[in-house]
């Protein structure tokens, strides 16, 4: 198929309109490919009518393919040039995406597409590997990436404009130093995973129709944009036979991705259990059962019921999903009778599965009737490797018949006994005021024994938290000191 085509090879990417990306007209003029494409792109039988029937895709064709034709334009009509604009979505989504237009690079008379800053950084390293330090001198470093935490829209806009100017300078330098003729640009155009020269196809291969197909979106790329079950169903089950066949191998992964995006804590719990049992999960069926409220699992909930008494704690609960009210239903495991809590979908970050460092010792997969109790009743043994000032989670409960909850604090001091099996840990709970009896607690840990606390209740062991876990705890830090 296509063996008899004599038209130029097309390489396509998503089109855009300059009026959208440069409404104030501050950037140098560069009109969209569709509007500025020279007449010779649309002549000789209009090849775009074959691969672009609705006219939505900009086009590019290799220089050799044009010059082989008797009616090809002169070289002066496509002398090297390049232009960079910020992608319209980048302003609001904090993504470093840019729209690139190039003419006369690597043998292509015109190319347009979306590339990220990381794509350009990898290209710069590829030039350095291939050509040495001279390439790095020509392609100057881009502006330093900002701290995305508390980044204001105004600072982000300034950063994008500075980066755009830096990328524009790259293209200008590439033209001045003849780097625009390097074959490395071809991998950049087609988003190849590696920019190594040794892995590039031969020069003749670039004029084959199959390489134009590499520039088109693949099935897995198309499916990555699908976020709703109805969209996946239409593509995978209710479309043409050849499309169903092409998407068949990608559907299970897409169901898994959608499940993980919608219910992250459920996904982590189910993934952990499936890995232990060495079994595959039917994520389509799991999605359907969860949506119908037929799936329930043990999770831990931060700030139970948002009561001050549970500030900076994470409590064990049996959690399911109620699609009718778009909420998680958390049934807390307690010695007392408590009503379930409805946790809205947008507060799903309050849920987590058993922490990774505690899973091997507490074994959350062991539940009745296989085990006499839930993992929340088991004591964490051992002395964690912690330093003064480090964040830790303490197993603590007020009622003896209840499971332990995790309570966040910091280490003030740690003294190991001579045998090394136990240690005396002094913890600070700084969400309480200095005068509170709950602020400081001294405990004995390491031997797996449940002990009474001086402040009341019972405690088990402690575990050190990672930097990522601490950043989650910080989200729930009270605005005011907790007093009773």
Helices and strands as residue ranges (DSSP letters): H 18-21, H 33-36, H 39-42, H 48-51, H 63-67, G 75-78, E 81-86, H 90-93, E 97-103, E 111-116, H 117-131, H 133-138, H 153-176, G 179-181, H 184-190, G 197-199, G 204-207, H 209-213, H 219-223, H 229-236, H 241-262, H 264-277, H 283-291, E 297-302, G 304-306, G 308-310, E 313-322, E 327-332, E 341-344, G 345-350, E 351-352, H 356-362, G 375-377, E 391-397, E 405-416, E 423-428, E 440-445, E 451-452, E 458-464, H 467-474
